Amino acid sequence: MGLFDRLKERLSKTRAVISDGITGLFRGGRPIDQALFDELEELLQTSDLGASATEVCAELARAHKRGEIKGEDDVRRALRALLLERLGPAHAELDFPAKPTVVLVVGVNGSGKTTSIAKLAHRFQKRGKTVLLGACDTFRAAAAEQLEIWARRNQSAIVRGAENADPASVAFDAVDQAVARGVDVVLLDTAGRLHTHKNLMQEIAKVQRVIAKRLPGAPHEVWLVLDGTNGQNAIQQAREFTKELAVTGLVVAKLDGTARGGALFGIRKALNLPVRYIGTGEQLELLEPFEPEAFVDAIVRPSLETAR
């Protein structure tokens, strides 16, 4: 199964709103008029595109007035181009700039952060890399235990500290052990208390400083995990993190469980940060490198059974 087919299947809820919704708009040979574009905007809003929905539909209406859009196929083709424009180019997978390459992973509790780390470890191991996990959320014993379970499943090394230990010291030990063992990648799980808590941001900033002392240039990446089911609310969450931390990329989790996958366009626009990976299910292998064309096609292209 190719990437498009996998995403089409895994993003079925968002696809049902957008692609199947467009099919419904044109049922019965309906002509294109402003009312149709208004209804299309409502569809896109239902999938949480936010301001992008209004902008896109206004551009489609202008193209129609110029005679460039005459039917359903034209609408889909133009919508595809406009959505791709908003996502920007694809970004290559992590190229492991150092040994070890240190990736600091941040995000609020419940965002899918720890599961995403497990999936990243699995993916990197499939690429032939050795991985060490650092359980730097020392305030929730359950978080470290969950990471340890994933480490066993992945057969990854893990460094844990005592409960309530200094997260920065755990991060230091993880990087130190990775250097000593010649490990390729270190993935550090951080505490995920509410993003409004200033002390959490200060704690993560301290983790960054301590890592850099042990390994100059580290962390090489700081990835923010967002819960795709939060839609537009994820944007405000992300803004709070990016105010305080030099985030380099996004991982959008749980996209299989929501019809609000359109929020990804608003996230991309608001933050101007690359979406590196998307989570499309619970299993370890269900983490996809984000490819804008495959993503847009999966939610816009018609199904064979509904295509005219």
ABEGO torsion letter per residue (X at the ends): XBAAAAAAAAAAAAAAAAAAAAAAAABGGBBBBAAAAAAAAAAAAAAGAEAAAAAAAAAAAAAAAAGABABAAAAAAAAAAAAAAAAEBBBBBBAGABOBBBBBBBEBBGAGAAAAAAAAAAAAAAAGBBBBBBBABAABAAAAAAAAAAAAAAGBBBBBBBBGBBAAAAAAAAAAAAAAAGBABBBBBBBABBAABAAAAAAAAAAAAAAAAABBGOBABBBBBBBAAAEAAAAAAAAAAAAABBBABBBBBGAAABAAAAAAAAAAAAAGBBBABBBAEABAABBBBBBAAAAAAAAABBBAAABX
